[in-house]
């Protein structure tokens, strides 16, 4: 998906410091919604969430395999909001984790050390919002 066409206000909104929610769906069909920090590479059309390998969100994505699990990540700032939908897959190579940590540091702050850290990589397929 070409996110660059959404313009500077959209890209800026996803660079500002906002916490987000990530929604996945459990095998029983119920939603699993958790607060996360997310980074967005507008040029690549990829959002990333760092997390522990044992977290529910990571386990759900890992169980989905290469196809990934459907997810939505949303952030709100007053009347401005944006939701990114896509499929999340787990990335766990040291290079992928380090790159995601660097992106997280740029948007938020350095993450705490976590030897079990993985990255949920979300290929954005749909954007909702008013930014």
C-alpha positions in Angstrom: 0.0 0.0 0.0 1.3 3.4 -0.9 1.2 5.4 2.3 3.2 8.3 1.0 0.2 9.5 -1.0 -1.6 10.2 2.3 0.6 13.3 2.7 2.8 15.0 5.3 0.1 15.4 8.0 -0.4 11.6 8.0 3.4 10.9 8.2 3.8 13.5 10.9 1.0 12.0 13.0 2.7 8.6 12.9 6.0 10.2 14.0 4.6 12.2 16.9 4.8 10.5 20.3 1.5 8.7 20.7 0.7 5.4 22.4 -1.4 3.1 20.3 -3.6 0.0 20.8 -3.0 -3.2 18.9 -5.9 -5.5 18.3 -5.6 -9.2 17.4 -8.2 -11.9 17.5 -7.9 -15.0 19.7 -8.7 -18.4 18.3 -12.1 -18.3 20.0 -12.9 -15.1 18.1 -12.6 -12.7 21.0 -10.5 -9.5 20.6 -7.2 -9.1 22.3 -6.5 -5.3 22.7 -3.3 -4.0 24.3 -1.4 -0.7 24.5 1.7 -0.6 22.4 4.3 1.7 21.0 4.3 1.5 17.2 6.6 2.8 14.5 5.6 3.3 10.9 7.8 3.3 7.8 5.6 5.2 5.4 7.9 4.4 2.4 7.7 0.7 3.1 4.1 0.6 4.2 5.2 -1.3 7.3 4.3 -0.7 11.0 6.4 -2.4 13.7 5.7 -3.2 17.3 8.4 -4.6 19.6 7.3 -7.1 22.2 8.4 -10.2 24.1 8.3 -13.5 22.3 6.0 -15.0 24.9 3.3 -12.2 24.8 -0.1 -13.1 23.6 0.2 -10.9 20.5 3.5 -12.5 19.5 2.2 -16.0 20.1 -0.9 -15.3 18.0 1.3 -13.9 15.1 3.7 -16.8 15.4 0.9 -19.3 15.3 -0.4 -17.8 12.0 2.9 -18.5 10.3 4.2 -16.8 7.2 0.6 -15.6 6.3 0.5 -13.5 9.5 -2.4 -12.7 11.7 -4.9 -9.9 11.0 -4.4 -6.9 13.2 -5.3 -3.3 13.7 -3.2 -0.7 15.3 -4.8 2.6 16.3 -3.7 5.9 17.8 -5.8 8.9 18.8 -5.0 12.5 19.6 -8.2 14.4 20.3 -10.2 14.5 17.1 -7.2 13.2 15.1 -7.0 9.4 14.8 -5.6 6.8 12.5 -6.0 3.0 12.3 -3.7 0.8 10.3 -4.9 -2.7 9.3 -2.8 -5.5 8.0 -1.3 -8.8 8.8 1.4 -9.2 11.5 4.3 -11.6 11.3 7.0 -12.2 13.8 10.6 -11.1 13.0 13.3 -12.2 15.3 16.7 -11.9 13.7 19.1 -9.8 15.7 19.3 -7.3 12.8 15.5 -7.0 12.6 15.2 -6.5 16.3 18.0 -4.0 16.5 16.5 -2.0 13.6 13.0 -2.0 15.3 14.6 -0.9 18.6 16.3 2.0 16.9 13.0 3.1 15.3 11.3 2.8 18.7 14.0 4.9 20.3 13.5 7.6 17.7 9.8 7.9 18.4 9.6 7.1 22.1 12.7 6.4 24.1 15.2 3.6 24.4 13.3 0.4 25.2 14.3 -1.6 28.3 16.6 -4.5 27.7 14.7 -7.7 26.8 16.6 -10.8 25.5 13.3 -12.3 24.5 12.4 -9.3 22.2 10.8 -9.9 18.8 9.2 -7.6 16.3 5.7 -7.7 15.0 5.9 -6.5 11.4 2.6 -5.3 10.0 2.2 -5.0 6.3 -0.4 -2.2 6.1 -3.3 -3.1 3.8 -5.9 -0.5 4.9 -5.9 2.9 6.6 -8.8 4.5 8.4 -8.9 7.9 10.1 -9.2 11.6 9.8 -5.5 12.7 9.6 
